[in-house]
């Protein structure tokens, strides 16, 4: 793997100040400390500029720190999309760890010109810089890993699992539970829906009520650990579709952490 940026130490200090400022402003619980490995992963010059341009809104260092990702771990990136977090996880866990990117199969009814959901992460895995990444394309309900994971992560996707045809979401959560080591964590990051709306807006607005997610995931055997407010936007009225230009990229989002006993 190529050498990571020497600016990591400076980034750690800057992110510590950001976390302190957010806490002072009443943005939520104390921010998780950003390790030097996470700071270096975010500062890695190998990351595409398009990813870097999104960092101000996505706050990857604080989010990954909240998840507790560490060197040597096995991390699963469920529905990784373009691999924004896959690259970061790869750098954080390092050569002694491993990352499984798990995209869904291309739907048989998808247009012929629609890219395979695995294409972007397959390109990442083919890059020697990310030699610890394996792509495992399969139905989410068939999730099966070669070895139990330390962290399973899904970002801005949990609501879409509710929109998938013939998917029992609690059964999916149980598959995630089974794929983790005892003490392993499941992290769900998604767009916040109106309080009390449950799963009403998953298909229309692509939002989901975090309280409904908590209850559903806990029903699979998980214990709720904590909720990060690092991606909160109190000015989001929760009434617009997440792709609406007035809110896209700046939606109110939650991050929930669950632990397998």
PLY file of the C-alpha trace (Angstrom):
ply
format ascii 1.0
element vertex 261
property float x
property float y
property float z
element edge 260
property int vertex1
property int vertex2
end_header
0.00 0.00 0.00
1.34 3.49 -0.86
2.52 5.71 1.98
-0.26 7.76 3.52
-0.09 11.54 3.85
2.18 12.98 6.54
-0.53 15.55 7.22
-2.42 13.02 9.35
-1.17 14.46 12.64
-2.39 17.92 11.71
-5.75 16.48 10.68
-6.12 14.69 14.02
-5.67 17.97 15.86
-8.13 19.77 13.61
-10.77 17.06 13.97
-10.37 17.06 17.74
-11.21 20.77 17.72
-14.21 20.14 15.47
-15.52 17.51 17.88
-15.03 19.84 20.84
-16.80 22.71 19.06
-19.74 20.48 18.12
-20.13 19.35 21.71
-19.98 22.90 23.00
-22.66 23.89 20.50
-25.00 21.22 21.84
-24.72 18.94 18.82
-24.87 15.79 20.92
-22.74 13.42 22.96
-18.97 13.68 23.21
-17.30 12.99 19.85
-15.26 9.80 19.54
-11.52 10.51 19.33
-10.09 10.30 15.81
-7.14 7.92 15.72
-4.01 8.63 13.72
-4.92 5.71 11.43
-8.33 7.19 10.64
-6.87 10.66 10.08
-4.23 9.22 7.75
-6.86 7.23 5.85
-8.94 10.35 5.21
-5.83 12.34 4.25
-4.60 9.60 1.90
-3.77 11.23 -1.47
-4.85 8.04 -3.24
-8.49 8.90 -2.53
-10.30 10.36 -5.57
-10.86 14.10 -5.58
-14.60 13.47 -5.94
-14.53 11.71 -2.56
-12.48 14.47 -0.96
-14.98 17.05 -2.20
-17.70 15.28 -0.21
-15.77 15.06 3.06
-17.02 18.37 4.48
-20.60 17.08 4.36
-19.98 13.39 5.10
-17.47 13.88 7.96
-15.82 10.48 7.40
-13.19 10.74 10.14
-15.71 11.42 12.89
-18.14 8.82 11.52
-15.55 6.04 11.25
-14.20 6.93 14.70
-17.72 6.54 16.12
-17.92 3.09 14.52
-14.70 2.16 16.31
-12.82 0.85 13.27
-9.21 -0.09 14.17
-6.12 -1.62 12.55
-6.27 -5.39 12.15
-10.06 -5.62 12.11
-12.36 -7.28 9.61
-14.86 -4.71 8.33
-17.83 -5.28 6.02
-19.08 -2.42 3.85
-22.66 -3.40 2.95
-23.95 -1.85 -0.28
-20.76 0.18 -0.73
-21.84 2.17 -3.77
-18.81 3.93 -5.25
-16.59 2.73 -2.40
-16.31 6.06 -0.58
-15.99 4.31 2.79
-14.40 1.14 1.38
-11.17 3.01 0.64
-11.10 4.58 4.09
-11.76 1.28 5.86
-8.99 -0.36 3.83
-6.44 2.19 4.98
-7.57 2.12 8.62
-7.51 -1.67 9.10
-4.19 -1.90 7.26
-2.38 -4.98 5.97
-3.27 -7.04 9.06
-6.99 -6.37 8.56
-9.47 -7.03 5.78
-12.43 -5.28 4.17
-15.31 -7.08 2.47
-17.29 -4.89 0.10
-20.69 -6.51 -0.37
-22.73 -5.02 -3.22
-26.05 -6.55 -4.26
-26.43 -8.39 -7.59
-27.67 -6.40 -10.54
-31.44 -6.69 -10.62
-32.76 -8.69 -13.60
-35.23 -5.90 -14.39
-32.53 -3.19 -14.40
-31.90 -1.35 -17.69
-29.11 -2.89 -19.74
-27.04 0.31 -19.58
-27.18 0.52 -15.77
-23.74 -0.30 -14.27
-23.27 -3.45 -12.24
-23.46 -2.44 -8.54
-20.13 -4.21 -8.02
-18.20 -2.41 -10.75
-16.83 0.47 -8.67
-15.61 -1.63 -5.76
-14.19 -4.29 -8.07
-11.99 -1.54 -9.51
-10.90 -0.61 -5.97
-10.07 -4.23 -5.10
-8.00 -4.52 -8.30
-5.80 -1.58 -7.19
-2.74 -2.88 -5.25
-3.11 0.09 -2.90
-6.26 -1.59 -1.60
-4.93 -5.13 -1.54
-6.88 -5.98 1.61
-10.28 -5.48 -0.08
-12.39 -8.39 -1.30
-15.63 -7.94 -3.23
-18.34 -10.42 -2.35
-21.40 -9.80 -4.49
-24.49 -11.56 -3.19
-28.05 -11.05 -2.03
-28.06 -9.34 1.35
-30.34 -12.03 2.71
-27.64 -14.58 1.79
-24.84 -12.76 3.61
-22.12 -15.26 4.50
-18.51 -14.34 5.27
-15.38 -16.52 5.38
-14.84 -15.44 9.00
-16.82 -13.42 11.55
-16.45 -9.63 11.28
-15.60 -6.98 13.85
-17.67 -4.24 12.21
-20.51 -4.33 9.68
-21.36 -0.93 8.26
-24.04 0.36 5.93
-24.45 4.01 5.02
-27.53 5.64 3.45
-28.85 2.20 2.51
-30.92 0.77 5.34
-34.08 2.49 4.07
-33.53 0.88 0.65
-33.49 -2.58 2.19
-37.09 -1.84 3.16
-37.81 -1.04 -0.48
-36.32 -4.26 -1.86
-38.94 -6.77 -3.06
-39.53 -9.87 -0.94
-36.98 -8.96 1.73
-37.69 -9.66 5.40
-35.62 -6.89 7.01
-35.53 -8.53 10.44
-34.22 -11.71 8.79
-31.57 -9.56 7.11
-30.63 -8.06 10.49
-30.29 -11.58 11.88
-27.91 -12.44 9.02
-25.81 -9.44 10.02
-25.95 -10.59 13.65
-24.72 -14.06 12.68
-21.89 -12.61 10.57
-20.38 -10.70 13.51
-18.03 -11.84 16.24
-19.41 -11.70 19.78
-18.93 -8.06 20.75
-18.90 -6.99 17.09
-20.81 -3.91 16.02
-23.39 -3.10 13.36
-23.44 0.55 12.29
-26.39 2.07 10.43
-26.08 5.55 8.91
-29.11 6.93 7.09
-31.26 9.93 6.24
-33.60 10.98 9.05
-37.37 10.91 8.53
-40.03 12.77 10.49
-40.28 11.63 14.10
-42.87 8.89 14.49
-43.07 8.16 10.75
-41.57 4.68 11.07
-40.96 3.19 7.62
-43.52 5.38 5.84
-41.01 7.45 3.85
-38.45 4.83 2.83
-39.59 4.71 -0.79
-41.03 8.20 -1.30
-38.45 10.41 0.42
-35.70 7.81 0.95
-35.71 8.57 4.67
-36.30 6.45 7.75
-37.16 7.10 11.40
-34.15 6.22 13.59
-36.40 5.07 16.44
-38.01 2.53 14.11
-34.55 1.33 13.04
-33.51 0.89 16.68
-36.50 -1.29 17.49
-36.16 -3.35 14.34
-32.43 -4.04 14.74
-32.80 -4.79 18.45
-35.48 -7.37 17.59
-32.74 -9.36 15.81
-30.79 -9.71 19.06
-28.59 -6.62 18.98
-28.07 -4.25 21.89
-28.25 -0.55 21.10
-24.98 1.16 22.11
-25.05 4.80 21.04
-26.19 7.37 18.50
-23.87 9.92 16.93
-25.16 13.36 16.00
-22.13 14.37 13.94
-24.28 14.42 10.77
-27.26 16.19 12.29
-28.79 19.11 10.40
-31.53 20.70 12.53
-32.53 22.89 9.58
-33.69 19.90 7.51
-37.53 19.82 7.76
-37.58 16.07 6.83
-40.23 16.72 4.17
-38.12 16.72 0.98
-36.79 13.78 -0.97
-33.08 13.38 -0.24
-32.28 13.99 -3.93
-34.02 17.39 -3.89
-31.43 20.05 -4.87
-32.42 22.15 -1.87
-31.21 19.50 0.59
-29.11 16.97 -1.35
-25.83 16.25 0.42
-26.93 18.13 3.52
-29.79 16.04 4.90
-30.25 15.44 8.60
-28.62 12.03 9.16
-28.22 9.66 12.07
-25.58 7.05 12.90
-26.64 4.17 15.17
-24.28 1.66 16.73
-25.48 -1.78 17.84
-23.46 -4.53 19.51
-23.77 -8.30 19.30
-23.71 -9.60 22.90
0 1
1 2
2 3
3 4
4 5
5 6
6 7
7 8
8 9
9 10
10 11
11 12
12 13
13 14
14 15
15 16
16 17
17 18
18 19
19 20
20 21
21 22
22 23
23 24
24 25
25 26
26 27
27 28
28 29
29 30
30 31
31 32
32 33
33 34
34 35
35 36
36 37
37 38
38 39
39 40
40 41
41 42
42 43
43 44
44 45
45 46
46 47
47 48
48 49
49 50
50 51
51 52
52 53
53 54
54 55
55 56
56 57
57 58
58 59
59 60
60 61
61 62
62 63
63 64
64 65
65 66
66 67
67 68
68 69
69 70
70 71
71 72
72 73
73 74
74 75
75 76
76 77
77 78
78 79
79 80
80 81
81 82
82 83
83 84
84 85
85 86
86 87
87 88
88 89
89 90
90 91
91 92
92 93
93 94
94 95
95 96
96 97
97 98
98 99
99 100
100 101
101 102
102 103
103 104
104 105
105 106
106 107
107 108
108 109
109 110
110 111
111 112
112 113
113 114
114 115
115 116
116 117
117 118
118 119
119 120
120 121
121 122
122 123
123 124
124 125
125 126
126 127
127 128
128 129
129 130
130 131
131 132
132 133
133 134
134 135
135 136
136 137
137 138
138 139
139 140
140 141
141 142
142 143
143 144
144 145
145 146
146 147
147 148
148 149
149 150
150 151
151 152
152 153
153 154
154 155
155 156
156 157
157 158
158 159
159 160
160 161
161 162
162 163
163 164
164 165
165 166
166 167
167 168
168 169
169 170
170 171
171 172
172 173
173 174
174 175
175 176
176 177
177 178
178 179
179 180
180 181
181 182
182 183
183 184
184 185
185 186
186 187
187 188
188 189
189 190
190 191
191 192
192 193
193 194
194 195
195 196
196 197
197 198
198 199
199 200
200 201
201 202
202 203
203 204
204 205
205 206
206 207
207 208
208 209
209 210
210 211
211 212
212 213
213 214
214 215
215 216
216 217
217 218
218 219
219 220
220 221
221 222
222 223
223 224
224 225
225 226
226 227
227 228
228 229
229 230
230 231
231 232
232 233
233 234
234 235
235 236
236 237
237 238
238 239
239 240
240 241
241 242
242 243
243 244
244 245
245 246
246 247
247 248
248 249
249 250
250 251
251 252
252 253
253 254
254 255
255 256
256 257
257 258
258 259
259 260
